[in-house]
Amino acid sequence: MKSFINILQITPSEVIDRITDSYSNFVLPFVIGISFIIIYLTVGFIRIVYHLPNRDKKKFFLSLITPKCILKNIKNIFFDCLLHTKIWKRNPLLGYMHSAIAFGWFLLIVLGHIEVALFVPKHLSFSQGAIFYPIFYRFFVWVNPEHITLRGNLFFFLMDFVLLYVLSGIGLAMFKRVRSIALGMRHTTKPALADRVALYSLWLIFPLRLLAESFTADVAGGSFLTRPMNYIFRSFFGNYLNFLPTWWAYSICLGLFFLAMPFSRYMHIVTEPLLILMRNAGLKVTKPRKGFAEAEIYSCSSCGLCIDACPMNVQKKNLKFSSVYFIRFLRRHNTKKINQIAEKCLLCNKCYELCPVGVDSPAIRIAQRQTLYNKISYDFSSACSPSHRNTSEKTNKGGILYFAGCMTQLTPVIIRSIEDIFKKAGENYSFIDKDGGLCCGRPLMMAGRMSAAKELIQKNKEIIINSGAKKLVLSCPICYKIFKEEYRLEEYGIQVIHYSEYIYNLIKEGIITPNKENVSYVYHDPCELGRGCNIYNEPRSIIESVGILKAAKKERDESICCGGSLGSLTLDHKDRTQVTEGALDNLTASGGEKIVTACPLCYKTFRLQSKLEIVDLAQIVAERLNGRQS
Amino acid sequence: MDFGISISPSSRIDLDNLKRDKWLKLIKIEPDALKCIACGSCCASCTGGIFTNVSLRSAILFLQNGKEEEALKLLKGCMLCGKCQMICPRGINTRHLIISINKIYSDEK
């Protein structure tokens, strides 16, 4: 016990200030850099919060004091900002590289401060150089070799160990610049000028730190890494004249990094925590460049994972339409390029799903389109007038409504199959747009015409609520997404489900039992159903109950858009066929006999180009039911 | 006495007086405008066409003949659902065409 207390007690003679006033001119570049970045961040934070709409401001500050939200924030910041679990999941080597640099650097800073707090606590006060002292701790102290404790040695070891950890990450990062495929990236971003300055200074910081600490290792202490280097250097330098230049170089690199940071990709280090706080508060993008969107834009780490994700990248000329370049142009206010990319995107949301930071660039694109097209005049008065449909009568009290939507009208086989299933299940259903109906509003929304979309939503809502039904079945994922997100039919006691969920429930409850046949199917996840509404398992389990399910090369949240998406405005027919071809290659790779999809748009697009037969989810179930009957 | 005959307003279009700068701007933004063969598939499949007089085919013909007002009227009820794009035998990017016509011809009136 006594010895334990002895260890904890500060030995006054263990660490002594080597430099009398604890200051040397070489810290200046670092101090300038860190002061600049702190001022820049404060101004930036105020600007972002200032541009939030009032409702969002309230939401944001309220979330900061809600205990449940605080816990979520802490958890997300720890796992996403420090460890970056999302990158680990993508590729372990890439994850190691990132966490070695990010988490390793964080550890170096924290350990440095703990060391100062334990051995020379007076230097944590502002007047004694709190800004720079813990960073350059080794330069300022002299360790009495007679009195080194176990605790001191532990810190020497830890600092060297963490430094080695960071250096291994830097080594991998350099290797990645030469051969990115080794770390699982086919394409990586072309760095801009500021990115290059920041990147090269970041690469230099840690080797220089190793060098600087090696020179001082015999004076200020070191461990397995710095001590041997110290012996080698001393043997041919023989004096201490090289102390100061290396510490100067180290400080200049740090300063340069901080000065270049606001104009480079490394802004994500400090903006990401803010993005997490704002996202957890439930904020949404409203303007394409201000407020929450600005937090998103500056959180982009320009890693380029979205380049490989983009379905348009089957053609090399389309690489420049990736989210990473979209955000780069947003940062530079290059309106012409911003519009060009915003209009080109298919809005398949794959880049958002794979983004390690979670930058919702599709939402920013829609916001940008709104600035272009929301003012276009429209007139739905004759379509929305009550004379066209009888909305006052309760046509289907407590029953099921089926809304096919525009696209399903082009694929009668889906409508027929669903009606067959309804009949077999003995449902009391009514088909509300049998003779054509209004559009759900999602295509208008994706084109940035929010106010026009709102009018259609209002009208459709009226029709559905007035029918008195309890359940709304949809066969188009595009409709399904907007019905779930914008219509708020749950408030009126109406359940909104996609037909894949509906059939899944029927099979699970044993109301219908399709025959199982020896046919293998590959399932294509439609963007709006999978990534849009998070429905991956229901369609798969339906397929398993009627045949054999084979996995596509990339599936679930990595599935590739069919190319027919209504998201893109300017992608022309020729380029679309290329995207479709890429998606089909992905589906046919595993050798299934038929391709199943659950979206009329994918169905129609694939059918024009596929060599394999394309079938719909409802179709394969309905066919099996007929077989049993006859 | 009414013989059912009257003098009707002239429907002559003087193409020499046509200002083509908007049309040229349109085909620069969306060259697909030139691909239309006026087959009418778009109208046949149109969601809005059931309730209103939306017709992309006629709108393109009107624009080529300098009848901008009439063309715009025909596109007011479009809900951009994209059915015509799936149907079009010429692979015209109809949604962008409609949105561009609206933007170019109604912005700069």
Interface residues (C-beta under 8 A of the other chain):
Chain A: E343 L372 Y373 I376 S377 Y378 D379 F380 S382 A383 H388 C406 M407 Q409 L410 D435 G436 G437 L438 C439 G441 P443 L444 A447 R449 A452 L456 G564 L566 L569 T570 L571 D572 H573 K574 L601 K604 T605
Chain B: E30 D32 S45 T47 G48 I50 F51 T52 K76 G77 C78 M79 L80 C81 G82 K83 M86 I87 G91 I92 N93 R95 H96 I99 N102 K103 S106
